[in-house]
Each structure stands twice: as C-alpha cells, then as structure tokens.
Amino acid sequence: MSTYAADEPIKLGLWEIHGQPQLLLYGQPLPLPQGPWRVCIRSREQLINHLRQPQVLNGRAQCQSQVVENKGGHIAVRMQCQGQVGALSGLGEVNFSGDQMQGQLNMQGHGPQQLGQLTLNAQVNGQRLGDCR
C-alpha cells in the first residue's frame, strides 16, 4: 500500500475503481462482481458510508463497522459482516493521493452454518475521472 499525505484531502468527484476481489469457501472461489465500479464521491462522510458496506459482497451480507482511522487521504474501517455468504470480520482501508487511490480489504470467517473457512481479499486501485454527472 502506498503512502499518503496526512494533510492531503480526498478529491471529490467521479472515481473508477478496479480490482478483482476473491471470496473463498473451503479454498474454492465463490462468484463476486469483478468491477470496474464507478463511484461518485460527493463528501467524505458518503465515502465512509460506502466503505462500511463493501460493494464486493453485492448485498449478500450486512456489515457493522467502526472507523479506526480517518485522516488526510487515509480511511480504515474494521467491520463484521453476516449474511448469505456466512460471517466475516476484518479490515478495509483506502489511501488517496491526488487523482489516484489504492485500497485493500482482508476478511476472514466461516461459511453458512459454520461450514468451512471463508476468506475475502481484495486489492483495488482507482483514478478520479472528473466531476460527478
């Protein structure tokens, strides 16, 4: 993960995010949306709310989360999610620098009805495309 400028604000606008999240149950991949995703960031608060419910889970789990860092171009969120996919907990974080961003999501848990180890990992990167439309 690249460094970030502690005093650099996150640029608002339309961002395109790329990544290939991987959800594994018993070491076997389960289908997830692969992106790219376009996200209109209108405020820092809206971005934090977006991070609290990972888009890669595609509505298959509800998450409770706590922001553990929110400074400059860096936001980190610790979360616990429960739903169709099972139960997961872990950390998601993003770093913004100018018109670029990088992020990662690392979660572990168990599948439905305690069946098997469940792992969700995602590395993402993105760029600002311009103003929101």
Backbone as CSV, one residue per row, in Angstrom:
resi,resn,N_x,N_y,N_z,CA_x,CA_y,CA_z,C_x,C_y,C_z
1,MET,0.854,-1.157,0.000,0.000,0.000,0.000,0.900,1.219,0.000
2,SER,0.622,2.171,-0.857,1.465,3.348,-0.949,1.218,4.282,0.228
3,THR,2.158,5.184,0.441,1.990,6.160,1.498,1.004,7.223,1.042
4,TYR,0.551,8.019,1.975,-0.403,9.062,1.668,0.031,10.328,2.383
5,ALA,-0.423,11.435,1.912,-0.124,12.712,2.551,-1.159,12.962,3.639
6,ALA,-0.705,13.079,4.872,-1.622,13.229,6.005,-2.490,14.469,5.885
7,ASP,-1.994,15.512,5.226,-2.768,16.737,5.122,-3.469,16.881,3.776
8,GLU,-3.348,15.873,2.923,-3.963,15.955,1.595,-5.407,15.487,1.657
9,PRO,-6.333,16.328,1.236,-7.742,15.914,1.270,-8.052,14.919,0.158
10,ILE,-9.143,14.223,0.344,-9.630,13.321,-0.698,-10.389,14.166,-1.707
11,LYS,-10.023,14.011,-2.979,-10.702,14.769,-4.028,-12.081,14.179,-4.282
12,LEU,-13.073,15.035,-4.257,-14.437,14.611,-4.539,-14.613,14.499,-6.048
13,GLY,-15.604,13.720,-6.470,-15.878,13.578,-7.888,-16.163,12.142,-8.263
14,LEU,-16.107,11.872,-9.559,-16.376,10.545,-10.106,-15.078,9.745,-10.142
15,TRP,-15.084,8.585,-9.506,-13.915,7.705,-9.432,-14.250,6.374,-10.096
16,GLU,-13.276,5.818,-10.797,-13.403,4.466,-11.345,-12.445,3.569,-10.578
17,ILE,-13.007,2.503,-10.006,-12.258,1.592,-9.143,-12.129,0.249,-9.849
18,HIS,-10.914,-0.272,-9.874,-10.635,-1.577,-10.473,-10.137,-2.526,-9.396
19,GLY,-10.481,-3.785,-9.535,-9.994,-4.788,-8.602,-10.607,-6.131,-8.920
20,GLN,-10.022,-7.149,-8.362,-10.546,-8.496,-8.529,-10.654,-9.146,-7.159
21,PRO,-11.763,-8.887,-6.470,-11.941,-9.490,-5.153,-12.077,-11.000,-5.264
22,GLN,-11.635,-11.677,-4.230,-11.697,-13.132,-4.223,-12.325,-13.592,-2.915
23,LEU,-13.420,-14.352,-3.028,-14.107,-14.941,-1.890,-13.932,-16.446,-1.982
24,LEU,-13.330,-17.029,-0.954,-13.051,-18.469,-0.963,-13.775,-19.160,0.193
25,LEU,-14.455,-20.267,-0.115,-15.058,-21.143,0.878,-14.455,-22.514,0.661
26,TYR,-13.862,-23.079,1.690,-13.117,-24.346,1.560,-12.035,-24.230,0.497
27,GLY,-11.493,-23.049,0.304,-10.460,-22.845,-0.697,-10.980,-22.751,-2.123
28,GLN,-12.299,-22.848,-2.307,-12.903,-22.769,-3.637,-13.524,-21.389,-3.838
29,PRO,-13.306,-20.782,-5.011,-13.848,-19.434,-5.236,-15.367,-19.427,-5.375
30,LEU,-15.969,-18.390,-4.796,-17.393,-18.116,-4.961,-17.526,-16.874,-5.836
31,PRO,-18.581,-16.778,-6.635,-18.694,-15.649,-7.564,-18.879,-14.310,-6.849
32,LEU,-18.159,-13.315,-7.330,-18.272,-11.941,-6.853,-18.203,-11.001,-8.046
33,PRO,-18.827,-9.828,-7.935,-18.670,-8.843,-9.008,-17.210,-8.422,-9.119
34,GLN,-16.710,-8.287,-10.338,-15.291,-8.039,-10.565,-14.958,-6.607,-10.956
35,GLY,-15.930,-5.743,-11.083,-15.625,-4.351,-11.432,-15.251,-4.221,-12.904
36,PRO,-14.945,-3.050,-13.383,-14.740,-1.842,-12.578,-16.053,-1.266,-12.066
37,TRP,-15.916,-0.480,-10.991,-17.049,0.203,-10.401,-16.823,1.697,-10.538
38,ARG,-17.878,2.411,-10.814,-17.814,3.876,-10.826,-18.568,4.377,-9.603
39,VAL,-17.907,5.255,-8.869,-18.461,5.773,-7.626,-18.356,7.293,-7.649
40,CYS,-19.477,7.948,-7.399,-19.484,9.402,-7.289,-19.308,9.754,-5.814
41,ILE,-18.155,10.316,-5.472,-17.870,10.705,-4.094,-18.207,12.182,-3.950
42,ARG,-19.263,12.460,-3.191,-19.723,13.841,-3.003,-19.278,14.424,-1.660
43,SER,-18.919,13.543,-0.715,-18.449,14.004,0.598,-17.621,12.892,1.239
44,ARG,-16.806,13.268,2.190,-16.013,12.287,2.934,-16.934,11.338,3.698
45,GLU,-17.989,11.871,4.268,-18.957,11.053,5.008,-19.591,9.997,4.102
46,GLN,-19.956,10.386,2.890,-20.553,9.445,1.950,-19.555,8.342,1.593
47,LEU,-18.278,8.701,1.420,-17.242,7.706,1.137,-17.114,6.719,2.290
48,ILE,-17.103,7.216,3.511,-17.006,6.337,4.685,-18.201,5.390,4.731
49,ASN,-19.409,5.892,4.488,-20.592,5.023,4.474,-20.481,3.956,3.393
50,HIS,-19.914,4.323,2.252,-19.714,3.365,1.165,-18.728,2.273,1.588
51,LEU,-17.669,2.652,2.290,-16.671,1.679,2.750,-17.236,0.736,3.803
52,ARG,-18.207,1.201,4.557,-18.779,0.390,5.633,-19.609,-0.781,5.131
53,GLN,-20.037,-0.756,3.893,-20.809,-1.850,3.298,-20.128,-2.228,1.986
54,PRO,-19.137,-3.137,2.022,-18.343,-3.440,0.826,-19.199,-3.852,-0.368
55,GLN,-19.005,-3.151,-1.464,-19.757,-3.395,-2.686,-19.497,-4.800,-3.223
56,VAL,-18.320,-5.358,-2.951,-17.999,-6.680,-3.477,-18.888,-7.769,-2.892
57,LEU,-19.522,-7.519,-1.740,-20.433,-8.512,-1.174,-21.787,-8.487,-1.863
58,ASN,-21.999,-7.498,-2.731,-23.165,-7.466,-3.612,-24.485,-7.647,-2.848
59,GLY,-24.577,-7.048,-1.655,-25.809,-7.119,-0.882,-26.058,-8.454,-0.206
60,ARG,-25.082,-9.374,-0.246,-25.282,-10.704,0.343,-24.937,-10.751,1.825
61,ALA,-24.566,-9.614,2.410,-24.258,-9.561,3.837,-24.479,-8.138,4.340
62,GLN,-24.856,-8.029,5.587,-24.979,-6.729,6.252,-23.800,-6.588,7.200
63,CYS,-23.222,-5.402,7.219,-21.998,-5.192,7.989,-22.206,-4.149,9.076
64,GLN,-21.573,-4.389,10.203,-21.438,-3.387,11.249,-19.976,-3.000,11.248
65,SER,-19.719,-1.699,11.389,-18.334,-1.273,11.229,-17.996,-0.121,12.153
66,GLN,-16.692,0.070,12.288,-16.164,1.159,13.084,-14.996,1.760,12.330
67,VAL,-15.002,3.066,12.172,-13.875,3.752,11.536,-12.736,3.768,12.547
68,VAL,-11.580,3.200,12.169,-10.437,3.157,13.075,-9.378,4.193,12.716
69,GLU,-9.440,4.736,11.503,-8.569,5.841,11.127,-9.254,6.664,10.046
70,ASN,-9.171,7.983,10.189,-9.821,8.889,9.252,-9.005,10.182,9.255
71,LYS,-7.925,10.180,8.472,-7.019,11.315,8.493,-6.432,11.519,7.105
72,GLY,-6.495,12.748,6.640,-5.900,13.071,5.351,-6.467,12.199,4.253
73,GLY,-5.598,11.548,3.489,-6.010,10.686,2.395,-6.233,9.245,2.788
74,HIS,-6.264,8.954,4.095,-6.368,7.566,4.564,-7.630,7.369,5.398
75,ILE,-8.364,6.289,5.073,-9.518,5.880,5.880,-9.412,4.366,6.075
76,ALA,-9.562,3.910,7.323,-9.565,2.476,7.630,-10.820,2.157,8.431
77,VAL,-11.459,1.038,8.076,-12.711,0.622,8.701,-12.597,-0.844,9.113
78,ARG,-12.837,-1.126,10.396,-12.906,-2.506,10.882,-14.368,-2.911,10.854
79,MET,-14.644,-4.101,10.298,-16.050,-4.485,10.128,-16.291,-5.961,10.409
80,GLN,-17.556,-6.224,10.745,-18.061,-7.585,10.904,-19.310,-7.692,10.055
81,CYS,-19.355,-8.724,9.212,-20.467,-8.893,8.279,-21.103,-10.266,8.467
82,GLN,-22.418,-10.306,8.301,-23.183,-11.545,8.454,-24.225,-11.593,7.352
83,GLY,-24.386,-12.769,6.707,-25.408,-12.876,5.674,-25.351,-14.196,4.954
84,GLN,-25.853,-14.193,3.710,-25.911,-15.412,2.900,-24.556,-16.085,2.773
85,VAL,-23.493,-15.285,2.690,-22.165,-15.849,2.465,-21.559,-16.427,3.733
86,GLY,-22.124,-16.122,4.897,-21.591,-16.573,6.168,-21.259,-15.376,7.041
87,ALA,-20.247,-15.542,7.900,-19.826,-14.475,8.801,-18.364,-14.140,8.523
88,LEU,-18.078,-12.844,8.398,-16.733,-12.375,8.095,-16.382,-11.203,9.002
89,SER,-15.107,-11.073,9.330,-14.649,-9.878,10.030,-13.265,-9.533,9.515
90,GLY,-12.947,-8.241,9.541,-11.643,-7.826,9.067,-11.540,-6.325,8.907
91,LEU,-10.588,-5.912,8.078,-10.250,-4.509,7.917,-10.246,-4.122,6.451
92,GLY,-10.847,-2.985,6.163,-10.783,-2.391,4.831,-10.143,-1.023,4.955
93,GLU,-9.287,-0.673,4.003,-8.675,0.646,4.054,-8.413,1.171,2.656
94,VAL,-8.431,2.493,2.549,-8.147,3.158,1.277,-7.167,4.300,1.527
95,ASN,-6.325,4.530,0.525,-5.375,5.635,0.525,-5.564,6.417,-0.756
96,PHE,-5.805,7.711,-0.619,-5.969,8.599,-1.760,-4.762,9.524,-1.844
97,SER,-4.297,9.733,-3.057,-3.218,10.682,-3.301,-3.478,11.342,-4.651
98,GLY,-3.867,12.602,-4.617,-4.193,13.302,-5.852,-5.368,12.646,-6.547
99,ASP,-5.182,12.289,-7.822,-6.239,11.654,-8.604,-6.141,10.130,-8.604
100,GLN,-5.377,9.557,-7.682,-5.192,8.106,-7.607,-5.614,7.599,-6.235
101,MET,-6.002,6.338,-6.177,-6.288,5.694,-4.900,-5.891,4.229,-4.966
102,GLN,-5.594,3.684,-3.796,-5.342,2.255,-3.634,-6.085,1.808,-2.389
103,GLY,-6.495,0.559,-2.376,-7.183,0.055,-1.202,-7.057,-1.446,-1.096
104,GLN,-7.433,-1.920,0.066,-7.443,-3.364,0.280,-8.520,-3.710,1.294
105,LEU,-8.999,-4.927,1.171,-9.992,-5.477,2.086,-9.547,-6.888,2.405
106,ASN,-9.386,-7.182,3.675,-8.973,-8.512,4.124,-9.907,-8.948,5.244
107,MET,-10.682,-10.008,4.974,-11.641,-10.503,5.946,-11.567,-12.030,6.018
108,GLN,-11.850,-12.538,7.203,-11.892,-13.990,7.393,-13.087,-14.345,8.256
109,GLY,-13.533,-15.586,8.140,-14.663,-16.047,8.933,-15.029,-17.457,8.547
110,HIS,-16.328,-17.734,8.586,-16.817,-19.079,8.263,-18.029,-18.971,7.353
111,GLY,-18.250,-20.023,6.599,-19.378,-20.080,5.681,-20.692,-20.267,6.411
112,PRO,-21.788,-20.347,5.660,-23.114,-20.540,6.267,-23.144,-21.758,7.175
113,GLN,-23.847,-21.649,8.286,-23.997,-22.729,9.272,-22.651,-23.281,9.721
114,GLN,-21.678,-22.392,9.887,-20.336,-22.739,10.383,-19.572,-23.681,9.457
115,LEU,-19.984,-23.771,8.190,-19.342,-24.700,7.268,-18.104,-24.067,6.636
116,GLY,-16.959,-24.504,7.046,-15.718,-24.154,6.366,-15.202,-22.744,6.543
117,GLN,-13.914,-22.609,6.321,-13.229,-21.323,6.385,-13.634,-20.450,5.202
118,LEU,-13.925,-19.202,5.473,-14.316,-18.232,4.458,-13.307,-17.094,4.477
119,THR,-12.792,-16.732,3.311,-11.804,-15.667,3.197,-12.214,-14.726,2.076
120,LEU,-12.149,-13.427,2.339,-12.415,-12.408,1.332,-11.221,-11.472,1.288
121,ASN,-10.595,-11.391,0.130,-9.465,-10.491,-0.076,-9.697,-9.702,-1.344
122,ALA,-9.363,-8.425,-1.284,-9.469,-7.581,-2.469,-8.386,-6.517,-2.429
123,GLN,-7.732,-6.343,-3.541,-6.812,-5.228,-3.765,-7.473,-4.380,-4.841
124,VAL,-7.598,-3.098,-4.589,-8.240,-2.218,-5.563,-7.362,-1.005,-5.827
125,ASN,-7.557,-0.433,-6.992,-6.912,0.836,-7.313,-7.894,1.616,-8.175
126,GLY,-7.713,2.906,-8.185,-8.639,3.712,-8.954,-8.084,5.055,-9.319
127,GLN,-8.861,5.723,-10.127,-8.468,7.074,-10.530,-9.709,7.942,-10.631
128,ARG,-9.495,9.222,-10.376,-10.565,10.197,-10.485,-10.768,10.526,-11.952
129,LEU,-12.020,10.442,-12.418,-12.342,10.709,-13.808,-12.758,12.148,-14.041
130,GLY,-13.210,12.821,-13.002,-13.683,14.189,-13.151,-14.812,14.456,-12.178
131,ASP,-15.616,15.447,-12.489,-16.743,15.793,-11.645,-17.869,14.767,-11.798
132,CYS,-18.688,14.651,-10.768,-19.866,13.781,-10.837,-20.841,14.374,-11.841
133,ARG,-21.548,13.495,-12.517,-22.529,13.950,-13.519,-23.904,13.956,-12.940
